[in-house]
Amino acid sequence: MPVPSGYAAHPQGSQPSCFTKIRMGLMMGAMIGGATGILLGGFMGFRAGMRGKDLLLQTGKTVAQSGGSFGVFMGVAQGLRC
């Protein structure tokens, strides 16, 4: 289905730049990876019997790892589409 010419996201009719697309892909990937990291890191910590500060540290590490790696992959994928 074609996009209408008066699309509200870009009222001037210009498309976002390649850098903007890459940045948005990176941020979207980081958010999705971070949310996944919260779920998986929390589950792994609870399963290992961690509580309190140890659980928070484990979950934080998992969030940073999964958010960073998925963000990089999404940014690269958006860069390839430019």
C-alpha positions in Angstrom: 0.0 0.0 0.0 1.6 3.4 -1.0 2.2 6.0 1.7 0.1 9.1 1.2 1.9 12.2 0.1 0.8 14.3 3.1 2.2 11.9 5.7 2.0 13.7 9.1 5.4 12.5 10.5 7.2 14.6 7.9 5.0 17.5 7.0 7.6 19.1 4.7 7.7 16.0 2.5 11.3 15.2 3.3 12.5 11.8 4.4 14.6 11.2 7.5 18.4 11.1 6.9 20.3 7.9 7.0 21.9 8.9 10.3 18.5 9.4 11.8 17.3 6.0 10.6 20.4 4.3 12.1 20.0 6.2 15.4 16.4 5.2 15.6 17.2 1.5 14.8 19.9 1.6 17.5 17.6 3.1 20.1 14.7 0.7 19.2 17.0 -2.3 19.4 18.4 -1.2 22.8 14.9 -0.8 24.2 13.8 -4.2 23.0 17.0 -5.9 24.1 16.9 -4.1 27.5 13.3 -5.3 28.1 14.3 -8.8 27.2 17.3 -8.5 29.5 15.1 -7.5 32.4 13.0 -10.6 31.9 15.8 -13.1 31.3 18.2 -11.6 33.8 15.6 -11.5 36.5 14.5 -15.1 35.8 18.1 -16.4 35.8 18.9 -14.5 39.0 15.8 -15.9 40.8 16.5 -19.4 39.5 20.1 -19.1 40.8 18.8 -18.1 44.2 19.9 -14.5 44.2 18.2 -11.8 46.1 18.7 -8.1 46.8 21.9 -6.5 45.5 23.2 -9.6 43.8 19.9 -10.0 41.8 20.0 -6.3 40.8 23.6 -6.6 39.6 23.0 -9.7 37.6 19.9 -8.2 36.0 21.8 -5.0 35.2 24.6 -6.9 33.5 22.1 -8.9 31.4 20.2 -5.7 30.5 23.4 -3.9 29.4 24.6 -6.9 27.3 21.4 -7.7 25.6 20.4 -4.1 25.0 23.8 -3.2 23.6 24.2 -6.2 21.3 20.6 -6.0 20.0 20.9 -2.3 19.5 24.1 -2.7 17.5 22.4 -5.3 15.3 19.4 -3.1 14.7 21.5 -0.1 13.9 23.6 -2.1 11.4 20.4 -3.4 9.8 19.0 0.1 9.4 22.4 1.2 8.0 22.2 -1.5 5.3 18.7 -0.4 4.4 19.8 3.2 3.7 
